[in-house]
């Protein structure tokens, strides 16, 4: 597990284009959309006084970095199968749990590091940090990174082409982020509000938002769930994705021999 996780980190630091792709695009989104929508943004009812769109969008961009990094990290599953490395790992005398956790923890560590660097910009947006607050943010971010990387792993495991994985990203993962409350506030009623409430990533964004807006005490609303619920849903998402990924890796298919 340690060897596979370390391999992911080594590959990342040797491929600087991944850093640009995973961080530069979300930061550009944050700057451009923040500037373009600043004048037309109407803060939701739960927002603290004086909340700007860039401040509102800030937690969503951090989650976007985690999601994009998880996507790029789990593409290596497809590449390793094509190059024959994965087949060598699968026949090694190690458990499938170790294989899954090695790949997932390596990708999650990269996502956590990149999002953590971006969150260091929070003081420039008037978001203050305290020591307990920073610790909670980093812990919650680590949980979210493991969950999203596990989700990317179980989606990539059955695929044999990077083009197919990018198609899934376009029609599933990116809309999942858009409908999480990261880009625009959830509505209080209507069919779109129910989709956003059923989206598990909504609770990841809301939980990170609550931690970043401390010491403000934000009310619990349909568009901003309480932190306990956010933590529970994010933990459940992580646990389910890891369990499904391990179960999927234990299934022997013809793809393992290719």
Beta strands, then each sheet from edge to edge (+ up, - down):
end
